[in-house]
Amino acid sequence: MEKVEFIIGPCVLESKDMALDIAGKLVEDLAPFADQIDLIFKASFNKANRTSVNSFRGFSMDQGLKIFEEVKSVYNIPTLTDYHLPDQAMELASVVDYIQVPAFLCRQTDMIVAGARACQKYNRILNVKKGQFIAPHNTQTIVDKTSGIIEKSSVRLTERGTCFGYNNMIVDMASFKTMKETGVKTIYDATHSVQLPGASGSVTGAKRDQIEVLARAAVAAGADGIFMEAHPNPSESKSDATSIYELSKVKDFVEQLLSLYALRETWK
């Protein structure tokens, strides 16, 4: 079985010590699966799309890059962060292994082209979150914007649910087949997909109890990898506290999902 990408970490960088602690816990807990997975540590260096202007956002890009450099140095694992302006892509890609276009910005041509050029220069991976407002087949135009700059093997699409009325998200499991027809790997975002955007007024709500069942369904439906946010104390997370997964449960959850990946191999 080809190695499965597991992109895991806190929603936002809260401190250098916490980032190192979470990365260390992930490396230790998931070491038994090292021959089955590629672990990528994720965190936003700065959250530009918070519901409230008073919400914690994180760090400057320089501060964030120093933390990512230390995580990579100490644990020798790749890292992922998102960018919110085209001008940020090149500097981030000089350090971070996966740079990510947030869902709300997935149709911004300048964002995608800047990310692709940065990935081409530094041999990185571009991960684009599928916007909650576009259909799965519309992701073909996203992939087309990277054509001629980077190979499809350097592009990821991530499914994170679709808007369903106000303050609700649903996941169309058929989307994985459709998105994979673009020729790039498709990842499932297990934690953002259960969100209830703005449902709690100044913060986002969530259906945390659906994380595991939907992730299992996504693997069965064809997801090539899993993206999820994890925190040692979810209720204390400074971002996405209602949807973030408990760090101590990650090992068992990953083991469950890997068993499904192995089973899926027998369907071919």
C-alpha positions as CSV (number, residue, x, y, z in Angstrom):
1,M,0.0,0.0,0.0
2,E,1.3,3.5,-0.9
3,K,2.0,5.6,2.1
4,V,-0.9,7.7,3.3
5,E,-0.5,11.4,4.0
6,F,-1.7,12.5,7.5
7,I,-1.6,16.2,7.9
8,I,-2.1,16.9,11.6
9,G,-1.5,19.7,14.1
10,P,-3.0,22.6,15.9
11,C,-5.3,25.1,14.1
12,V,-2.9,28.0,14.8
13,L,0.5,28.4,16.3
14,E,-0.1,29.3,19.9
15,S,3.5,29.2,21.1
16,K,6.8,27.6,20.1
17,D,6.7,25.2,23.1
18,M,3.2,24.0,22.2
19,A,4.1,23.4,18.6
20,L,7.1,21.4,19.6
21,D,5.1,19.4,22.2
22,I,2.3,18.6,19.7
23,A,4.8,17.6,17.0
24,G,6.7,15.5,19.4
25,K,3.6,13.7,20.6
26,L,2.6,13.0,17.0
27,V,6.0,11.7,16.1
28,E,6.1,9.4,19.2
29,D,2.5,8.1,18.9
30,L,2.6,7.5,15.2
31,A,6.1,5.9,15.0
32,P,4.6,2.4,14.8
33,F,3.0,3.4,11.5
34,A,6.1,5.0,10.0
35,D,6.1,2.5,7.1
36,Q,2.5,3.2,6.3
37,I,2.1,7.0,6.6
38,D,3.8,10.3,5.8
39,L,3.2,12.6,8.8
40,I,3.0,16.3,8.0
41,F,2.9,18.8,10.9
42,K,0.3,21.6,10.2
43,A,-0.5,24.9,11.8
44,S,-1.5,28.3,10.6
45,F,1.2,30.9,11.4
46,N,-1.6,33.5,11.3
47,K,-5.3,33.2,10.9
48,A,-6.7,35.9,8.6
49,N,-10.2,34.5,8.4
50,R,-11.3,34.5,12.1
51,T,-15.1,35.0,12.7
52,S,-14.4,37.8,15.2
53,V,-12.0,40.7,15.0
54,N,-11.1,40.0,18.6
55,S,-10.1,36.3,18.0
56,F,-6.5,35.2,18.5
57,R,-4.7,35.2,15.1
58,G,-1.2,33.9,15.8
59,F,2.2,35.3,14.8
60,S,4.0,37.3,12.2
61,M,5.4,35.3,9.2
62,D,9.0,35.7,10.5
63,Q,8.0,34.4,13.9
64,G,6.0,31.6,12.4
65,L,8.8,30.5,10.1
66,K,11.3,30.3,13.0
67,I,8.9,27.9,14.8
68,F,8.5,25.7,11.7
69,E,12.2,25.7,11.2
70,E,12.7,24.4,14.8
71,V,9.9,21.7,14.4
72,K,11.7,20.5,11.2
73,S,15.1,20.6,12.8
74,V,14.1,18.7,16.0
75,Y,11.7,16.1,14.5
76,N,12.7,15.9,10.9
77,I,9.2,16.0,9.6
78,P,7.6,18.1,6.8
79,T,5.4,21.0,7.7
80,L,2.3,22.8,6.3
81,T,0.9,26.3,6.7
82,D,-1.5,28.4,4.8
83,Y,-0.9,31.8,3.1
84,H,-3.5,34.6,2.6
85,L,-1.7,36.8,0.1
86,P,0.2,35.9,-3.1
87,D,3.3,37.7,-1.8
88,Q,3.6,35.4,1.1
89,A,3.9,32.2,-0.9
90,M,7.6,32.4,-1.9
91,E,9.0,33.2,1.6
92,L,6.9,30.5,3.2
93,A,7.9,27.9,0.6
94,S,11.6,28.6,1.4
95,V,11.0,26.9,4.8
96,V,7.6,25.1,4.8
97,D,7.1,21.9,2.8
98,Y,3.4,22.3,2.0
99,I,1.9,25.7,1.4
100,Q,-1.9,25.9,1.5
101,V,-4.5,28.0,-0.2
102,P,-7.4,28.5,2.2
103,A,-10.9,27.5,1.1
104,F,-12.2,31.0,0.8
105,L,-9.4,31.9,-1.6
106,C,-9.4,28.9,-3.8
107,R,-10.7,30.8,-6.8
108,Q,-8.1,33.6,-6.6
109,T,-5.9,33.0,-9.6
110,D,-3.0,35.1,-8.3
111,M,-3.0,33.0,-5.1
112,I,-2.8,29.7,-7.0
113,V,-0.2,30.9,-9.5
114,A,2.0,32.4,-6.8
115,G,1.8,29.2,-4.8
116,A,2.6,27.0,-7.8
117,R,5.6,29.2,-8.7
118,A,6.9,29.0,-5.1
119,C,6.5,25.3,-5.0
120,Q,8.3,24.9,-8.4
121,K,11.2,27.0,-7.1
122,Y,11.6,25.1,-3.8
123,N,10.3,21.7,-4.8
124,R,7.3,22.0,-2.4
125,I,3.6,20.8,-2.4
126,L,0.7,23.1,-3.1
127,N,-2.5,22.1,-1.2
128,V,-5.7,23.9,-2.2
129,K,-8.7,23.7,0.0
130,K,-11.9,23.3,-2.0
131,G,-14.2,26.2,-1.2
132,Q,-17.4,25.5,0.5
133,F,-19.1,27.3,-2.3
134,I,-17.9,25.4,-5.4
135,A,-18.8,22.0,-6.8
136,P,-16.3,19.2,-6.9
137,H,-16.0,19.3,-10.7
138,N,-15.0,23.0,-10.5
139,T,-11.7,22.0,-8.9
140,Q,-10.5,21.1,-12.4
141,T,-10.1,24.9,-13.1
142,I,-7.9,25.1,-9.9
143,V,-5.6,22.3,-11.2
144,D,-5.6,23.9,-14.6
145,K,-4.1,27.1,-13.1
146,T,-1.1,25.2,-11.9
147,S,-0.5,23.5,-15.3
148,G,2.8,24.4,-16.9
149,I,4.2,25.5,-13.6
150,I,4.3,22.4,-11.4
151,E,3.5,18.7,-12.0
152,K,0.2,17.3,-10.8
153,S,2.2,15.2,-8.3
154,S,3.0,18.4,-6.5
155,V,-0.7,19.5,-6.1
156,R,-3.2,18.4,-3.6
157,L,-6.9,19.2,-3.4
158,T,-8.6,19.1,0.0
159,E,-12.3,18.4,0.6
160,R,-13.7,20.3,3.6
161,G,-17.4,20.2,3.1
162,T,-20.0,22.3,1.3
163,C,-22.3,25.0,2.6
164,F,-25.8,23.7,3.3
165,G,-28.1,26.6,4.1
166,Y,-26.9,28.9,6.9
167,N,-24.3,27.8,9.5
168,N,-24.1,24.2,8.3
169,M,-21.7,22.0,6.3
170,I,-22.2,18.6,4.6
171,V,-19.7,16.3,2.9
172,D,-20.5,14.9,-0.5
173,M,-18.7,11.5,-0.5
174,A,-19.0,11.4,-4.3
175,S,-16.7,14.4,-4.4
176,F,-13.6,12.3,-3.9
177,K,-14.1,10.4,-7.1
178,T,-14.8,13.6,-9.0
179,M,-11.9,15.5,-7.6
180,K,-9.5,12.7,-8.2
181,E,-10.4,12.7,-11.9
182,T,-8.3,16.0,-12.1
183,G,-5.3,13.8,-11.7
184,V,-4.1,15.0,-8.3
185,K,-4.3,13.5,-4.8
186,T,-7.4,14.4,-2.9
187,I,-7.3,14.9,0.9
188,Y,-10.1,14.8,3.4
189,D,-10.3,17.6,6.0
190,A,-11.8,15.7,8.9
191,T,-12.2,18.6,11.3
192,H,-13.2,21.6,9.3
193,S,-15.9,19.5,7.5
194,V,-17.9,19.2,10.7
195,Q,-18.0,22.9,11.4
196,L,-21.0,25.1,11.8
197,P,-19.6,28.4,10.5
198,G,-20.6,31.3,12.7
199,A,-23.3,29.2,14.3
200,S,-22.3,30.5,17.8
201,G,-22.3,34.2,16.8
202,S,-18.7,35.4,17.3
203,V,-17.3,31.8,17.0
204,T,-17.7,28.8,14.8
205,G,-19.7,25.8,16.1
206,A,-19.2,22.2,15.2
207,K,-20.5,18.7,15.2
208,R,-17.4,17.1,16.8
209,D,-19.1,13.8,17.3
210,Q,-19.2,13.3,13.5
211,I,-15.4,13.6,12.9
212,E,-14.7,9.9,13.1
213,V,-17.7,8.6,11.2
214,L,-17.2,11.0,8.3
215,A,-13.4,10.4,8.1
216,R,-14.1,6.6,7.9
217,A,-16.6,7.2,5.1
218,A,-14.2,9.5,3.3
219,V,-11.5,6.8,3.3
220,A,-14.0,4.3,2.0
221,A,-15.0,6.8,-0.7
222,G,-11.5,7.3,-2.0
223,A,-9.7,10.0,0.0
224,D,-6.0,9.8,-0.6
225,G,-5.1,11.3,2.8
226,I,-6.4,12.9,5.9
227,F,-6.1,16.4,7.2
228,M,-7.1,17.1,10.8
229,E,-6.5,19.5,13.6
230,A,-5.5,18.2,17.0
231,H,-4.8,19.8,20.4
232,P,-3.9,18.5,23.8
233,N,-6.8,20.4,25.4
234,P,-9.4,21.0,22.6
235,S,-11.6,23.3,24.7
236,E,-8.6,25.5,25.4
237,S,-7.6,25.8,21.7
238,K,-7.3,29.5,20.7
239,S,-8.9,28.6,17.3
240,D,-11.5,26.1,16.3
241,A,-12.0,24.8,19.8
242,T,-15.4,23.3,18.9
243,S,-14.1,21.1,16.1
244,I,-10.5,20.3,16.9
245,Y,-9.7,16.7,17.7
246,E,-8.1,15.5,21.0
247,L,-4.4,14.8,20.5
248,S,-4.4,11.8,22.8
249,K,-6.9,10.0,20.6
250,V,-5.0,10.5,17.3
251,K,-3.0,7.3,17.5
252,D,-6.0,5.0,17.8
253,F,-7.9,7.0,15.1
254,V,-5.0,6.8,12.6
255,E,-4.8,3.0,13.3
256,Q,-8.5,2.6,12.5
257,L,-8.2,4.6,9.3
258,L,-5.2,2.7,8.2
259,S,-7.1,-0.6,8.6
260,L,-9.7,0.9,6.2
261,Y,-7.0,1.9,3.7
262,A,-5.7,-1.7,3.8
263,L,-9.2,-3.0,3.3
264,R,-9.7,-0.6,0.4
265,E,-6.7,-2.1,-1.4
266,T,-8.6,-5.4,-1.7
267,W,-11.4,-3.7,-3.7
268,K,-9.1,-2.9,-6.6
